[in-house]
Every structure is written in structure tokens, then in C-alpha cells.
Amino acid sequence: VGPYYIDKTPPTGTIDYNPKEWVIDEVVLEWNFEDKEIGFQKVTLPNGQTVEETSSGTYTVYESGTYNFEVYDKLGNHQTISIQISNIDKVNPIIALSQQEIDNWTSNNVEIAWNCIDNESGFKEILLPDGTSSKLATGKFIAEQIGTYSFVAYDNVGNKTITSIEVQSIDKIKPTLKLEQNTQEWVNEDVIISWEADYKQSGFNKILLPDGTITKKKSDSTNAEKNGNYSFIVYDNVGNTILKTIEITNIDKIAPTVTLEMQEE
């Protein structure tokens, strides 16, 4: 009877991976196993596939995580050899946007603050609404008018996030004013000037009339007693103004004159 050998030792080996830096797509695992006693038999890969009598090879992974290889020798001794992969980044960065608080309306610019976070490959840059970019993870952008402002954040492997914010409180638009006189014909009485004001955003506030008085009426009329220029100023609720002038030239309140001459006989 020949000698007997006892083998209770499972196969051993190493698993390496490439690339080592952050990537967005995949990592290749390079495995190399051996059994110095009865000999290597098979390996069960992380996907459940079994490879017979092949002690080395590659396995491609597409997500970060733990990958287990079950290795066996020819007597059935086995163990699990694992590797942790943590350099695959498929997570988009986070953008937090906030805008300056405005109670109602303003004729000033509004600040939009951004804060970008990326806990994996790291924040790279942010594309701002005006087409410029910044390497700063936090900052402020000046909005000059109402509208939608979109920001695009990128991490170091190319993942990106688009986030938008709506600015609705800026009013830099002048109100409008329409002036009309009731007649263009010559008259010997007052001419009536009617006005009609309008606004786009923050709302109508008041009108300064040619005589220096102020009215809250968007539309009404006033009398022109003589020829001349009559100016009106309209204000909206944030101070935008428009000045319009109408010239009256058709009032004639001057009585004609008569010259009498006596003829000598």
C-alpha cells in the first residue's frame, strides 16, 4: 500500500484590478489562483459561472462593490477570495440652488447661490447659465431678469447633473403710457388730454400729472387750458418710470382785434 497524503488546504491566490484611478464605466479584475498540494480544479466567478482547470483570467465589473471568487482544489477544499472595488463612479453630482429672498418685487438683480457635492470621484466644475464655467463648488450667480436659470455640474469622470431655478421677482421693464387729446381742430376752450397707463410685472403705482399732482388712477383725463407741452410720469411698484409729453397747439382763446379808422369829409 502506497503512502497517503492528507490535503485539507484550500487553494490560494490574488486578485488585482485595473485601472486604479476613478472611472465611469468598468474595471477589469485579474485573478490568479494556485494549489500547491493536490492541485487546483476550478473557480466559481462572481456571476455564478464556473471555470474548470483554469487558475488565472480576467473578469470585468461595471459597478463598485464586493466581488467573490470561490476556488476549489481537486479534493473539494475551497475558500472564498474577495476583492472590494470602489473606484467606479456612476453617481451624478448634487447641485443645491437657492435665491436671494425678495418679499415681493425688485428692480435690482437677484443672487442665485449654488453648492455642489460629489462624494465619489469629486466635483470638477459647474457650467453657469451665461455659458461660463467655475471650478468652485460653491458660489453666486447674478440674475438680471426674470426667467429660468440652469446650472450643469460635472464630476471628475464625466457624470453630470442639470438643475434649474425660476427667478420671478425682478422687474426692470418700464410701464407704458398712452396720451391722446380729444381734438386736433382749433378750439377756443380747454383741450382734454386722456391717459392710459399699463404695466408688465410689479404693478402700477401712480402718475405724476403736468400740474404736479399725483393720482393713483391708471386712466383718466385732465384739461389743457393753453397751448404748450404737458408731461406725465408713470411709476410702477419698484420705481421704474416712463415720461411722456404731449404738445397742445390748437387752443385759441384770444379774441380777434378790430381797428377802426374815421374818414375825414
Secondary structure, DSSP 8 states (H G I E B T S, - for coil): -----------EEEEEEE--S-BSS-EEEEEEEE-SSS-EEEEE-TTS-EEET--EEEEEE-S-EEEEEEEEETT--EEEEEEEE--B-----EEEEEE---SS-BSS-EEEEEEEE-SSS-EEEEE-TTS-EE--SEEEEEE-SSEEEEEEEEETTS-EEEEEEEE--B-----EEEEEES--S-BSS-EEEEEEEE-SSS-EEEEE-TTS-EE--SEEEEEE-SSEEEEEEEEETTS-EEEEEEEE--B--------------
